[in-house]
């Protein structure tokens, strides 16, 4: 991927990690140009957002502050990792689950 494509997609790649609303905004704004860098980060952000909602539902039923804080720290690190990748212009997959997100949401951005 060339530097121009990455530079054009950085802003929307960053927006893709700002909650599920940011992911939706990035998705719809990427429909015109179909930037592959942005599409990569949209898939990662969407996967993180959906996984966050599923696990948050389970964690909230446990009623434990230690479990809740561990959950928040874990997802904060994953989101921060994705943000840093988008800002620096790299297509780093989220550790452990990034490949799954790319495969499940492969139709996004094509």
C-alpha positions as a Markdown table, in Angstrom:
| # | Residue | x | y | z |
|---|---|---|---|---|
| 1 | Unk | 0.0 | 0.0 | 0.0 |
| 2 | Unk | 1.4 | 3.4 | -0.9 |
| 3 | Unk | 2.0 | 6.3 | 1.4 |
| 4 | Unk | -0.7 | 8.5 | -0.3 |
| 5 | Unk | -3.4 | 5.8 | 0.4 |
| 6 | Unk | -2.4 | 5.6 | 4.0 |
| 7 | Unk | -2.3 | 9.4 | 4.5 |
| 8 | Unk | -5.8 | 9.7 | 3.0 |
| 9 | Unk | -7.2 | 7.0 | 5.3 |
| 10 | Unk | -5.5 | 8.0 | 8.6 |
| 11 | Unk | -8.3 | 10.3 | 9.8 |
| 12 | Unk | -11.1 | 7.8 | 9.2 |
| 13 | Unk | -9.0 | 5.0 | 10.5 |
| 14 | Unk | -8.7 | 7.0 | 13.8 |
| 15 | Unk | -12.4 | 7.7 | 13.8 |
| 16 | Unk | -13.2 | 4.0 | 13.4 |
| 17 | Unk | -11.9 | 3.3 | 17.0 |
| 18 | Unk | -14.1 | 6.0 | 18.6 |
| 19 | Unk | -17.0 | 3.9 | 19.8 |
| 20 | Unk | -19.4 | 2.1 | 17.5 |
| 21 | Unk | -20.8 | 5.4 | 16.3 |
| 22 | Unk | -17.3 | 6.4 | 15.1 |
| 23 | Unk | -17.0 | 3.1 | 13.3 |
| 24 | Unk | -20.3 | 3.7 | 11.6 |
| 25 | Unk | -19.3 | 7.2 | 10.6 |
| 26 | Unk | -16.0 | 5.9 | 9.2 |
| 27 | Unk | -17.8 | 3.1 | 7.4 |
| 28 | Unk | -20.3 | 5.5 | 5.6 |
| 29 | Unk | -17.6 | 8.1 | 4.8 |
| 30 | Unk | -15.4 | 5.4 | 3.3 |
| 31 | Unk | -18.1 | 4.3 | 0.9 |
| 32 | Unk | -17.1 | 6.9 | -1.7 |
| 33 | Unk | -13.4 | 6.3 | -2.0 |
| 34 | Unk | -13.0 | 2.8 | -0.6 |
| 35 | Unk | -9.7 | 3.3 | 1.0 |
| 36 | Unk | -8.2 | -0.1 | 2.0 |
| 37 | Unk | -6.3 | 1.4 | 5.0 |
| 38 | Unk | -9.5 | 2.8 | 6.4 |
| 39 | Unk | -11.4 | -0.4 | 5.7 |
| 40 | Unk | -8.8 | -2.4 | 7.6 |
| 41 | Unk | -9.2 | -0.2 | 10.7 |
| 42 | Unk | -13.0 | -0.2 | 10.3 |
| 43 | Unk | -13.0 | -4.0 | 10.5 |
| 44 | Unk | -10.8 | -3.9 | 13.6 |
| 45 | Unk | -12.9 | -1.2 | 15.3 |
| 46 | Unk | -16.1 | -2.9 | 14.5 |
| 47 | Unk | -14.9 | -6.2 | 15.9 |
| 48 | Unk | -13.6 | -4.5 | 19.1 |
| 49 | Unk | -16.9 | -2.7 | 19.5 |
| 50 | Unk | -19.1 | -5.8 | 19.1 |
| 51 | Unk | -16.8 | -7.9 | 21.3 |
| 52 | Unk | -16.8 | -5.2 | 23.9 |
| 53 | Unk | -20.6 | -5.2 | 24.0 |
| 54 | Unk | -20.8 | -9.0 | 24.4 |
| 55 | Unk | -18.2 | -9.2 | 27.1 |
| 56 | Unk | -19.5 | -6.1 | 28.9 |
| 57 | Unk | -22.9 | -7.8 | 29.2 |
| 58 | Unk | -21.3 | -10.9 | 30.8 |
| 59 | Unk | -19.0 | -8.8 | 33.1 |
| 60 | Unk | -21.9 | -6.6 | 34.3 |
| 61 | Unk | -23.7 | -9.7 | 35.6 |
| 62 | Unk | -20.8 | -10.7 | 37.8 |
| 63 | Unk | -21.1 | -7.6 | 40.0 |
| 64 | Unk | -17.4 | -7.5 | 40.9 |
| 65 | Unk | -15.3 | -4.4 | 40.8 |
| 66 | Unk | -12.1 | -6.4 | 40.2 |
| 67 | Unk | -13.5 | -8.1 | 37.1 |
| 68 | Unk | -15.0 | -4.8 | 35.8 |
| 69 | Unk | -11.7 | -2.9 | 36.2 |
| 70 | Unk | -9.7 | -5.8 | 34.5 |
| 71 | Unk | -12.2 | -5.7 | 31.7 |
| 72 | Unk | -11.9 | -1.9 | 31.3 |
| 73 | Unk | -8.1 | -2.0 | 31.4 |
| 74 | Unk | -7.9 | -4.8 | 28.9 |
| 75 | Unk | -10.2 | -3.1 | 26.3 |
| 76 | Unk | -8.6 | 0.2 | 26.9 |
| 77 | Unk | -5.2 | -1.3 | 25.9 |
| 78 | Unk | -6.7 | -2.9 | 22.8 |
| 79 | Unk | -8.4 | 0.3 | 21.7 |
| 80 | Unk | -5.2 | 2.3 | 22.4 |
| 81 | Unk | -3.2 | -0.2 | 20.3 |
| 82 | Unk | -5.6 | 0.2 | 17.4 |
| 83 | Unk | -5.5 | 4.0 | 17.7 |
| 84 | Unk | -1.7 | 4.1 | 17.7 |
| 85 | Unk | -1.7 | 1.9 | 14.6 |
| 86 | Unk | -4.1 | 4.2 | 12.8 |
| 87 | Unk | -2.2 | 7.3 | 13.7 |
| 88 | Unk | 1.2 | 5.9 | 12.8 |
| 89 | Unk | -0.1 | 4.6 | 9.5 |
| 90 | Unk | 0.4 | 0.9 | 10.2 |
| 91 | Unk | -2.0 | -2.0 | 9.7 |
| 92 | Unk | -1.3 | -3.8 | 13.0 |
| 93 | Unk | -4.0 | -6.4 | 13.8 |
| 94 | Unk | -5.4 | -6.4 | 17.3 |
| 95 | Unk | -3.4 | -9.1 | 19.2 |
| 96 | Unk | -5.1 | -12.6 | 19.4 |
| 97 | Unk | -8.3 | -11.6 | 17.7 |
| 98 | Unk | -7.4 | -9.3 | 14.8 |
| 99 | Unk | -7.3 | -12.1 | 12.3 |
| 100 | Unk | -10.8 | -13.1 | 13.3 |
| 101 | Unk | -12.1 | -9.6 | 12.8 |
| 102 | Unk | -10.5 | -9.4 | 9.3 |
| 103 | Unk | -12.1 | -12.7 | 8.3 |
| 104 | Unk | -15.5 | -12.1 | 9.7 |
| 105 | Unk | -15.9 | -8.6 | 8.3 |
| 106 | Unk | -14.0 | -9.2 | 5.1 |
| 107 | Unk | -16.8 | -7.8 | 3.0 |
| 108 | Unk | -16.4 | -4.4 | 4.5 |
| 109 | Unk | -14.4 | -2.0 | 2.3 |
| 110 | Unk | -14.5 | -4.1 | -0.8 |
